[in-house]
Amino acid sequence: MTIAELCLSRDLGGLELYFLRVVERLSRSDVGCVAVVAPGGRIESRLAGRNVDLRRLDVRFRWLPVLAARRLARWIDERDVDAIHLHHGKDLTLAVLARKLARRRVRIVYSRQMMLGPKRSAYHRWLYRHVDVVLVISRQLVRDARRFLPLPPDRVHLLYYGVPAPARPDPHACADLRERIGIPPGRFAIGLFGRIERQKGQHLLVEAVALLTRRERDVHAVLFGAPMNPGYLDGLRARIAGLGVEDRVHLYGFHPRPDEVMGCFDCIVLTTYGETFGLVLVEAMRAGVAAIGTAGGGVPEIIEDGATGLLVPEDDPSALADAIERLARDPALRGRLAAAGRASADERFDEERHFEALFAHLEGRTAMLPR
């Protein structure tokens, strides 16, 4: 069997990193893989030089990509592709046109990770008629997909993310990381991982650290991520300076392997508005770190408040500060939440279980749904 993994996004966020993980996993299996990416994008640079059948596809007319679809159809026939697995909604028209132009009968499997709105136009009815399976990453998205997409309910399936079990952090490496960042020994350290943009809510953590500083809590926050909006980053820096917490809030920038450093922190927070899922929280929990997430979107499906982590209202820096303070002043609570979070994530979000279910969907077999 051969799968065409399709993602023409030029960004490198959670969606694109998941695409890369699928390509990497397929390349280590007996399943053939053709990775179709945009030329000059960040995905291409990550795959260049690897043992992957990498195809570069430039789409000049996004809404009617006939020329690109012909090229993709030719690759489908040349490589005997059995299924197209796409990740980005903007690639759906391309995938459907390529399916119609190819001589081979291929399945279309669409992994949907973002929020959904109504798609009931004649165009969308035609488009989704050719989609065999839509995989979504939360129960909320299952409900939305069955409500908004012109698809029979049995074509929409829940498939939670899976993440690998992280290696135990090296205490010496963690001490070195903290020293390089500027966190004094023994201080309570908070990590936040995500693209630097307003939707991710980094400003809420900045406000929470300022509140905790006024309460004489000696905490440090590290913001990991590449800026998507330079204006937001500039505003974030100005807010950090204006609140006088330059020595407490550290802008690290992009880190290629967040899972390798999460275990160096006392807690990991997610401050996103309307987070569809919250993969960062799963990674933190599997790393054995206490997690705090905003109580919206799919996050309550990951964290059981007070049992496997803490939930806080969206857009509420005071509630976030209170949750951080609870963990900072109560190491026993922090340890219980970390241990329970790890046990829950190990059972529900195991990477191998995820890929077994994904491969079953790609092959057209019935997959066991996550518990």
VOLUM-442690 format. One record per residue (C-alpha): residue number from 1; residue in three letters; y, z, x. Coordinates in steps of 0.001 Angstrom, whole numbers, plus 524288, in hexadecimal, padded with zeros to 5 digits. Each point is the difference from the previous one (the first is absolute). Layout:
BEGIN
ATOM/resi/resn/y/z/x
ATOM/NUM/Ala/Y/Z/X $
...
//
This chain:
BEGIN
ATOM/resi/resn/y/z/x
ATOM/1/Met/80000/80000/80000 $
ATOM/2/Thr/80DDD/7FCFD/8048D $
ATOM/3/Ile/80CA0/80628/7FB10 $
ATOM/4/Ala/80DB6/7FA6F/8016D $
ATOM/5/Glu/8090E/80BA0/801C8 $
ATOM/6/Leu/80D7E/7FB6E/7FBC2 $
ATOM/7/Cys/80CE9/806ED/802A5 $
ATOM/8/Leu/80C60/7F84F/802F7 $
ATOM/9/Ser/80918/80BBB/8002A $
ATOM/10/Arg/80806/80130/80C76 $
ATOM/11/Asp/801D2/80EBF/7FEBF $
ATOM/12/Leu/7F740/80AAB/80560 $
ATOM/13/Gly/7FEF8/80AB5/7F5DA $
ATOM/14/Gly/7F498/8063C/7F90D $
ATOM/15/Leu/7FBEA/7F378/7F927 $
ATOM/16/Glu/7FFBB/7F83D/80C99 $
ATOM/17/Leu/7F92E/80AC5/807A7 $
ATOM/18/Tyr/7F55E/80051/7F5A2 $
ATOM/19/Phe/7FE5B/7F13F/80174 $
ATOM/20/Leu/7FE56/801DD/80EAD $
ATOM/21/Arg/7F5CE/80AA4/7FDD3 $
ATOM/22/Val/7F83D/7F729/7F6E9 $
ATOM/23/Val/80072/7F4CC/809C5 $
ATOM/24/Glu/7FBB1/8090F/80AEF $
ATOM/25/Arg/7F4D8/8057A/7F7CF $
ATOM/26/Leu/7FB5F/7F280/7FBC9 $
ATOM/27/Ser/80045/7FB49/80E1F $
ATOM/28/Arg/7F664/80AF0/8036A $
ATOM/29/Ser/7F6C0/7FCB8/7F4DF $
ATOM/30/Asp/7F689/7F50E/7FCDB $
ATOM/31/Val/80A05/7FA5F/7F698 $
ATOM/32/Gly/80809/7F4B2/80543 $
ATOM/33/Cys/80EBD/80155/7FF73 $
ATOM/34/Val/80B71/7F695/80095 $
ATOM/35/Ala/80D13/8070B/8014B $
ATOM/36/Val/80B2A/7F7F4/7FA33 $
ATOM/37/Val/80D7D/804EB/803EA $
ATOM/38/Ala/80E13/7FB78/8011E $
ATOM/39/Pro/803F7/7FA97/80D54 $
ATOM/40/Gly/8091E/808B7/807A5 $
ATOM/41/Gly/7FDAE/80BEA/7F779 $
ATOM/42/Arg/7FC8B/80DA2/80498 $
ATOM/43/Ile/7F226/7FE87/7FADB $
ATOM/44/Glu/7FDD6/7F417/80895 $
ATOM/45/Ser/8047D/8076D/80C07 $
ATOM/46/Arg/7F656/80AF1/7FCFC $
ATOM/47/Leu/7F49A/7F673/7FE94 $
ATOM/48/Ala/80358/7F6D0/80B35 $
ATOM/49/Gly/7F5F7/800B9/80AD4 $
ATOM/50/Arg/7F5AE/806BF/7F7B2 $
ATOM/51/Asn/7F2BF/7FA54/7FCEE $
ATOM/52/Val/80473/7FB4B/7F292 $
ATOM/53/Asp/8005F/7F279/7F9E0 $
ATOM/54/Leu/80EC2/8002D/7FE83 $
ATOM/55/Arg/8069C/7F555/7F7FD $
ATOM/56/Arg/80EC7/7FED8/7FF1C $
ATOM/57/Leu/8056E/7FAD8/7F340 $
ATOM/58/Asp/80E5D/7FD0C/7FDFD $
ATOM/59/Val/803EE/7FF7F/7F19E $
ATOM/60/Arg/80D01/7F933/7FE2F $
ATOM/61/Phe/80009/7FF87/7F12B $
ATOM/62/Arg/7FB83/80D6D/7FB91 $
ATOM/63/Trp/7FFE9/7FCF0/7F16D $
ATOM/64/Leu/7F8E2/7F2F4/80146 $
ATOM/65/Pro/7F880/80096/80CD9 $
ATOM/66/Val/7F819/7F381/7FE0E $
ATOM/67/Leu/7FFFF/7FBA2/80E42 $
ATOM/68/Ala/7FC0A/80D6E/804DF $
ATOM/69/Ala/7F5A4/800E0/7F558 $
ATOM/70/Arg/7FA0C/7F310/80467 $
ATOM/71/Arg/7FF17/80531/80DCC $
ATOM/72/Leu/7F9E7/80CBD/7FB81 $
ATOM/73/Ala/7F662/7F86C/7F769 $
ATOM/74/Arg/7FBFB/7F7F9/80BC5 $
ATOM/75/Trp/7FD2C/80C6C/807BA $
ATOM/76/Ile/7F836/80550/7F47A $
ATOM/77/Asp/7F756/7F3F1/8002B $
ATOM/78/Glu/7FEDF/7FF8A/80EDE $
ATOM/79/Arg/7FC11/80E4E/8013D $
ATOM/80/Asp/7F7D2/800B2/7F38D $
ATOM/81/Val/8089E/80AEC/7FAC3 $
ATOM/82/Asp/7FA48/80745/7F45D $
ATOM/83/Ala/80B9A/8087B/7FC17 $
ATOM/84/Ile/80E9F/80111/8021D $
ATOM/85/His/80487/80E14/80143 $
ATOM/86/Leu/80EBC/80108/7FEBC $
ATOM/87/His/808F7/80BB1/8011A $
ATOM/88/His/80DB8/7FB2B/7FD08 $
ATOM/89/Gly/80416/7FBCB/7F260 $
ATOM/90/Lys/8082D/7F4D7/80558 $
ATOM/91/Asp/7F390/7F9CA/80571 $
ATOM/92/Leu/7F936/7FF2F/7F2CA $
ATOM/93/Thr/804F9/7F26E/7FC51 $
ATOM/94/Leu/7FBBF/7FADE/80D40 $
ATOM/95/Ala/7F25D/805CC/7FE79 $
ATOM/96/Val/7FE2A/7FA5B/7F257 $
ATOM/97/Leu/804A0/7F25F/803FB $
ATOM/98/Ala/7F71A/80041/80BF9 $
ATOM/99/Arg/7F486/803EA/7F763 $
ATOM/100/Lys/80298/7F469/7F6FD $
ATOM/101/Leu/80185/7F679/80B61 $
ATOM/102/Ala/7F40E/8048A/807B2 $
ATOM/103/Arg/7F2D6/7F97B/7FDE0 $
ATOM/104/Arg/7F940/80D42/800D3 $
ATOM/105/Arg/8000F/809A1/7F4CB $
ATOM/106/Val/80698/80C27/8056A $
ATOM/107/Arg/8028B/80D54/7FA08 $
ATOM/108/Ile/80DAA/805CB/8001A $
ATOM/109/Val/800DC/80EAA/80229 $
ATOM/110/Tyr/80DA3/805DA/7FFA0 $
ATOM/111/Ser/8029C/80D8C/8059B $
ATOM/112/Arg/80C0A/80517/7F913 $
ATOM/113/Gln/806E1/80B68/80687 $
ATOM/114/Met/80D79/7FFAB/7F9CE $
ATOM/115/Met/804F4/803E5/7F29A $
ATOM/116/Leu/7FE77/7F622/7F4FC $
ATOM/117/Gly/80890/7FAC0/7F52F $
ATOM/118/Pro/7FD0A/7F6F1/7F490 $
ATOM/119/Lys/7FA79/7F2C0/80406 $
ATOM/120/Arg/7FCF4/7F94F/7F327 $
ATOM/121/Ser/80702/7F2EC/80156 $
ATOM/122/Ala/7F8B6/7F316/7FEAA $
ATOM/123/Tyr/800D8/7FE8A/80EC0 $
ATOM/124/His/7F9D2/80D54/80261 $
ATOM/125/Arg/7F576/7FD7A/7F5DA $
ATOM/126/Trp/7FC68/7F38F/80747 $
ATOM/127/Leu/800A6/806DB/80D26 $
ATOM/128/Tyr/7F7A1/80BC8/7FCA9 $
ATOM/129/Arg/7F5F9/7F78C/7F900 $
ATOM/130/His/7FB56/7FC6F/80DB1 $
ATOM/131/Val/7FF78/80DEE/80554 $
ATOM/132/Asp/7F253/805CE/7FFE4 $
ATOM/133/Val/8032B/80E1A/80380 $
ATOM/134/Val/80C4C/8083A/80186 $
ATOM/135/Leu/7FDD3/80C2F/8082E $
ATOM/136/Val/809FD/80AE5/7FE6A $
ATOM/137/Ile/8019A/80C8D/8079A $
ATOM/138/Ser/802D4/80A26/7F580 $
ATOM/139/Arg/7FC61/80330/7F201 $
ATOM/140/Gln/80E36/7FE21/7FC2E $
ATOM/141/Leu/7FF36/7F210/80527 $
ATOM/142/Val/7F350/7FDDF/7F875 $
ATOM/143/Arg/80736/80378/7F381 $
ATOM/144/Asp/80BB9/7F793/80390 $
ATOM/145/Ala/7F7B7/7F451/8040E $
ATOM/146/Arg/7F82C/80056/7F367 $
ATOM/147/Arg/80C97/80127/7F851 $
ATOM/148/Phe/8086F/7F5F9/80708 $
ATOM/149/Leu/7F6EF/7F5A3/805BE $
ATOM/150/Pro/7FA0C/7F501/7F7D5 $
ATOM/151/Leu/7F248/803D8/80439 $
ATOM/152/Pro/7F3FB/8055B/7F920 $
ATOM/153/Pro/7FF11/80EB5/802F5 $
ATOM/154/Asp/7F311/7FE44/8072C $
ATOM/155/Arg/806C2/7F7F2/80A8E $
ATOM/156/Val/80868/80BA7/80423 $
ATOM/157/His/7F95F/809F5/808CE $
ATOM/158/Leu/80443/80C7D/806B9 $
ATOM/159/Leu/7FD9A/80032/80E99 $
ATOM/160/Tyr/80641/80B5E/80715 $
ATOM/161/Tyr/80411/7FE0F/80E03 $
ATOM/162/Gly/7F6DD/804E0/80A79 $
ATOM/163/Val/80411/804D8/80D53 $
ATOM/164/Pro/7F7D6/802C0/80C19 $
ATOM/165/Ala/7FD53/80DD6/80440 $
ATOM/166/Pro/80A36/802C6/80A86 $
ATOM/167/Ala/7FCC2/80533/80D63 $
ATOM/168/Arg/80331/80E44/80249 $
ATOM/169/Pro/80D87/800A2/8066B $
ATOM/170/Asp/800CF/803AA/80E4B $
ATOM/171/Pro/80835/80C86/80111 $
ATOM/172/His/805A9/7FB85/80CF5 $
ATOM/173/Ala/803CF/7F2CD/7FA66 $
ATOM/174/Cys/8062A/806C0/7F43B $
ATOM/175/Ala/807B8/80938/808BD $
ATOM/176/Asp/804AC/7F458/807E6 $
ATOM/177/Leu/803F2/7F8A5/7F3A1 $
ATOM/178/Arg/807BC/80B9C/7FAE1 $
ATOM/179/Glu/806B3/801D2/80D0E $
ATOM/180/Arg/803D8/7F199/800B8 $
ATOM/181/Ile/80560/8007C/7F236 $
ATOM/182/Gly/8078F/80C8A/802A7 $
ATOM/183/Ile/7F882/80A09/7F7F8 $
ATOM/184/Pro/7FFA4/80D4A/806E3 $
ATOM/185/Pro/7F2A8/806B0/800FF $
ATOM/186/Gly/7FBC5/807C0/7F421 $
ATOM/187/Arg/8095A/7F993/7F666 $
ATOM/188/Phe/7FB4A/7FB77/7F29F $
ATOM/189/Ala/7FF21/7F12A/800A5 $
ATOM/190/Ile/80061/7F6A8/7F459 $
ATOM/191/Gly/7FC0B/7F1B9/800E0 $
ATOM/192/Leu/8044A/7F507/7F709 $
ATOM/193/Phe/7FA16/7F266/801D3 $
ATOM/194/Gly/80532/7F3D4/7F947 $
ATOM/195/Arg/80980/7F4C0/800B6 $
ATOM/196/Ile/80E00/804C4/8017D $
ATOM/197/Glu/805BF/7FC23/7F2E0 $
ATOM/198/Arg/805FD/80715/7F480 $
ATOM/199/Gln/7F3F6/7FE5E/7F769 $
ATOM/200/Lys/7F833/80814/809D3 $
ATOM/201/Gly/8097D/80B60/7FE6D $
ATOM/202/Gln/801FF/8044C/80E18 $
ATOM/203/His/80D6E/80530/7FC32 $
ATOM/204/Leu/7F94F/80A1E/7F750 $
ATOM/205/Leu/7F907/805DE/80BB0 $
ATOM/206/Val/80CC5/80031/8079C $
ATOM/207/Glu/80649/80797/7F4D2 $
ATOM/208/Ala/7F445/80936/7FF50 $
ATOM/209/Val/800B6/802ED/80E90 $
ATOM/210/Ala/80E85/80303/7FE99 $
ATOM/211/Leu/7FCF7/80973/7F4DB $
ATOM/212/Leu/7F55E/806A3/807FA $
ATOM/213/Thr/80904/80114/80BAE $
ATOM/214/Arg/809DF/8072B/7F775 $
ATOM/215/Arg/7F4CE/808FB/7FC06 $
ATOM/216/Glu/7FDBF/80282/80E8C $
ATOM/217/Arg/7F2E1/7F911/80007 $
ATOM/218/Asp/7FDD8/7F99E/80D39 $
ATOM/219/Val/7F970/7F34F/7FBE2 $
ATOM/220/His/7FFFC/7F277/80610 $
ATOM/221/Ala/7FDA5/7F2FC/7F92D $
ATOM/222/Val/7FBE5/7F346/80670 $
ATOM/223/Leu/80231/7F324/7F8CF $
ATOM/224/Phe/7F68C/7F568/8044D $
ATOM/225/Gly/80235/7F1F7/7FBB6 $
ATOM/226/Ala/8071B/7F348/80262 $
ATOM/227/Pro/80CED/7FDD3/7F8EE $
ATOM/228/Met/7FF98/7F609/7F4FD $
ATOM/229/Asn/80E6D/801BB/7FCEA $
ATOM/230/Pro/80942/80269/80B84 $
ATOM/231/Gly/80A57/804F3/7F694 $
ATOM/232/Tyr/7F6FB/80A97/7FAE2 $
ATOM/233/Leu/7FC5C/803F1/80DDF $
ATOM/234/Asp/80E69/800F6/803AC $
ATOM/235/Gly/8026F/80844/7F3F6 $
ATOM/236/Leu/7F473/8089F/8036B $
ATOM/237/Arg/80557/80254/80DA4 $
ATOM/238/Ala/80D73/80320/7FA70 $
ATOM/239/Arg/7FA11/80995/7F64B $
ATOM/240/Ile/7F821/806B5/80AB4 $
ATOM/241/Ala/80C5C/80194/8080E $
ATOM/242/Gly/80824/80430/7F44A $
ATOM/243/Leu/7F65D/80AC4/7FCA4 $
ATOM/244/Gly/7FF7E/80487/80E2A $
ATOM/245/Val/7F135/7FE69/8014D $
ATOM/246/Glu/7FF99/7F637/80B43 $
ATOM/247/Asp/7F790/80981/807AC $
ATOM/248/Arg/7F6C1/80217/7F459 $
ATOM/249/Val/7FDDD/7F228/7FAB8 $
ATOM/250/His/7FA78/7F610/8098E $
ATOM/251/Leu/7FF6E/7F148/7FDCC $
ATOM/252/Tyr/7F404/7FB74/8076D $
ATOM/253/Gly/7FF25/7F1B3/7FBF3 $
ATOM/254/Phe/7F3A1/7F83A/7FD86 $
ATOM/255/His/7F2F7/805A7/80456 $
ATOM/256/Pro/7F472/7F683/80066 $
ATOM/257/Arg/7F59D/80A66/7FD42 $
ATOM/258/Pro/8054A/80AD0/7F740 $
ATOM/259/Asp/7F25A/80581/7FDEC $
ATOM/260/Glu/7FF75/80392/80E72 $
ATOM/261/Val/80BD2/80907/7FF39 $
ATOM/262/Met/7FF91/8059D/7F233 $
ATOM/263/Gly/7F796/80B3E/8049A $
ATOM/264/Cys/80B0A/8045D/808E6 $
ATOM/265/Phe/80835/8047C/7F45E $
ATOM/266/Asp/7FF9B/80C1E/7F780 $
ATOM/267/Cys/801DA/7F801/7F3A9 $
ATOM/268/Ile/801F5/7F1F4/7FBD1 $
ATOM/269/Val/80928/7FC95/7F4D9 $
ATOM/270/Leu/801A5/7F408/7F77F $
ATOM/271/Thr/80D43/7FED2/7F968 $
ATOM/272/Thr/7FEEA/7F273/7F9E5 $
ATOM/273/Tyr/80578/7FCF0/7F296 $
ATOM/274/Gly/7F503/7FB20/7F72C $
ATOM/275/Glu/7F5BE/7FEB1/80AB0 $
ATOM/276/Thr/7F506/7F73D/7FB25 $
ATOM/277/Phe/7F5B8/80782/80781 $
ATOM/278/Gly/803B7/80737/80C74 $
ATOM/279/Leu/7F6A5/7FBEB/80AC8 $
ATOM/280/Val/8075A/80886/809B4 $
ATOM/281/Leu/7FBDC/80C07/7F85E $
ATOM/282/Val/7F1B0/7FC07/8007A $
ATOM/283/Glu/80104/7FE0E/80EBB $
ATOM/284/Ala/80687/80D45/8018D $
ATOM/285/Met/7F5BE/806C2/7F7BC $
ATOM/286/Arg/7F4C7/7F9C3/80784 $
ATOM/287/Ala/806D5/80488/80C6F $
ATOM/288/Gly/7FF8D/80DFA/7FADB $
ATOM/289/Val/80EB3/80174/7FE39 $
ATOM/290/Ala/80659/80648/7F414 $
ATOM/291/Ala/8067F/7F58C/7F79A $
ATOM/292/Ile/80BD5/8000B/7F6F6 $
ATOM/293/Gly/8026E/7F46B/7F703 $
ATOM/294/Thr/80950/7FC1C/7F534 $
ATOM/295/Ala/7F9EC/80172/7F27C $
ATOM/296/Gly/8012D/7F1EA/7FBAA $
ATOM/297/Gly/7F82C/7F37E/7FFBF $
ATOM/298/Gly/7F257/8017E/8058B $
ATOM/299/Val/802AE/80C09/80861 $
ATOM/300/Pro/7FABB/809DF/7F5F2 $
ATOM/301/Glu/7F30B/7F89A/800DA $
ATOM/302/Ile/7FF65/803D1/80E66 $
ATOM/303/Ile/8055B/80DDC/80000 $
ATOM/304/Glu/7FC29/80AB7/7F69E $
ATOM/305/Asp/80C08/80896/8005E $
ATOM/306/Gly/7FD5E/80D40/8060C $
ATOM/307/Ala/7F1C6/7FCA8/802DA $
ATOM/308/Thr/7FFBD/7F484/8098B $
ATOM/309/Gly/80E91/7FF24/802FB $
ATOM/310/Leu/80D3A/801D4/7F9A7 $
ATOM/311/Leu/8075A/7F740/7F680 $
ATOM/312/Val/80EC3/80007/7FE64 $
ATOM/313/Pro/808DF/7F8D8/7F658 $
ATOM/314/Glu/805CA/7F328/8047B $
ATOM/315/Asp/80DFD/80003/80515 $
ATOM/316/Asp/80084/80ED4/80166 $
ATOM/317/Pro/802DB/80482/80DF2 $
ATOM/318/Ser/800B3/80E40/7FBAD $
ATOM/319/Ala/7F219/7FFA8/7FA91 $
ATOM/320/Leu/7FB8A/7F919/80C60 $
ATOM/321/Ala/8065F/80A96/80851 $
ATOM/322/Asp/7F935/80A83/7F7D5 $
ATOM/323/Ala/7F2B2/7F98A/80200 $
ATOM/324/Ile/8020A/7FEB7/80EAE $
ATOM/325/Glu/80462/80E26/800B4 $
ATOM/326/Arg/7F3AB/8047A/7F8D8 $
ATOM/327/Leu/7F792/7F973/80A46 $
ATOM/328/Ala/80858/804AF/80B58 $
ATOM/329/Arg/7FFC5/80E4B/7FC1C $
ATOM/330/Asp/7F1C2/80066/7FB7D $
ATOM/331/Pro/7F69B/7FABE/80A69 $
ATOM/332/Ala/7F442/80464/7F7E3 $
ATOM/333/Leu/80463/7F7BF/7F46D $
ATOM/334/Arg/802B2/7F4A1/8090B $
ATOM/335/Gly/7F25C/80117/805AD $
ATOM/336/Arg/7F979/800B2/7F298 $
ATOM/337/Leu/8073D/7F41C/7FB02 $
ATOM/338/Ala/7FD0B/7F869/80C6F $
ATOM/339/Ala/7F175/8032A/7FF46 $
ATOM/340/Ala/7FEE7/7FD00/7F17B $
ATOM/341/Gly/807FD/7F395/801B1 $
ATOM/342/Arg/7F729/7FB45/80AD0 $
ATOM/343/Ala/7F3A1/80293/7F806 $
ATOM/344/Ser/8059A/7F8C8/7F43F $
ATOM/345/Ala/804C3/7F454/807F6 $
ATOM/346/Asp/7F35E/7FF10/807CE $
ATOM/347/Glu/7F859/7FEAC/7F35A $
ATOM/348/Arg/8091D/7F750/7F81C $
ATOM/349/Phe/806C8/7F75D/80A00 $
ATOM/350/Asp/7F5B3/7FCE3/80A32 $
ATOM/351/Glu/8027C/7F2D1/8066C $
ATOM/352/Glu/7F1DF/7FB70/8006F $
ATOM/353/Arg/7FE28/802D1/7F183 $
ATOM/354/His/80C72/7F869/7FD42 $
ATOM/355/Phe/7FB73/7F40C/8078C $
ATOM/356/Glu/7F291/8003C/7F9B4 $
ATOM/357/Ala/80684/7FF29/7F2A6 $
ATOM/358/Leu/809B9/7F5B0/8049C $
ATOM/359/Phe/7F53B/7F744/80587 $
ATOM/360/Ala/7F884/80137/7F33F $
ATOM/361/His/80BE4/7FB1E/7F883 $
ATOM/362/Leu/80225/7F4D7/809A6 $
ATOM/363/Glu/7F1E0/7FBE8/7FE89 $
ATOM/364/Gly/80045/80111/7F13A $
ATOM/365/Arg/7F6EB/80BB4/7FF40 $
ATOM/366/Thr/80290/80BF1/7F7A8 $
ATOM/367/Ala/8063A/80A5E/8088D $
ATOM/368/Met/7FE81/80E87/7FE30 $
ATOM/369/Leu/80D3A/80543/7FBF6 $
ATOM/370/Pro/805B5/80B5C/807CA $
ATOM/371/Arg/7FE2B/80D59/7FA08 $
//
